[in-house]
Amino acid sequence: MGNSVAGYRVGRDTISARTYRRLTFMKLVRDFERRLEKLVDGMAGKVFRGKLHPVELAMRLVREADLSVEESVAGPTAANVYNVRLNPRDLDFEVPAGFVDELENVLESTAADRGWRLDGPIRVTLETVDGVSPGTVECRVGRSAGRRQTWADLTGDRGLRYPVRLNRSIVGRADVCDIAINDPGVSRTHALLWREGGEAWVLDLGSANGTEVNGVSSNAPLLLSSGSIVAFGPVSFTFRLVSA
């Protein structure tokens, strides 16, 4: 599919990228704590008997995800499988329903905010191992392809619909593209479609006929909103975000 596509980052005029990342991570942690409180009263005491706190575990998973990022043809791609190993003294055998789901939600939200590609759904497993020191975490990460939930739709004039499931989806005529459009006016690898920092973007990848959003073309990333008309060469679609 050609050369690797760099992980584009959209500059923000008011704050630095590092400050923005810190603020969004703090918000993510606060949201995580609030959701845990709604799941079970005294969650930390019910799940963790040792020094480990659920928020520490969530932060550790985010760090592991960050360390796992590699450049793929579509840009930065993170691991989606996380096996967490804890000492039996730290983890109760009866983990409240929904706790692992919340850890997975933290990773999903982080990936969407930072513009990472995930090739399959996030999967987190917790297990107890005597060899792990109390109060510490061992995490093994991996990658496993699988069907992801749709986060956006491209709908053509004739009702032809392309669900956008992968973040950093490559759009083009080639069968190996994430969104393959069978039209001679569309280049084999035409454009990159992704979300990052709460916004959706499209970038032309040097196609023959260009990429437009609401009639505007550019070699730089173009902002998409629900209802935008995006054209890949002669083929136009309505872009719509899908609620989670």
Order of alpha helices (4+ residues) and beta strands (2+ residues): alpha-alpha-alpha-beta-beta-beta-alpha-beta-beta-beta-beta-beta-beta-beta-beta-beta-beta-beta-beta-beta
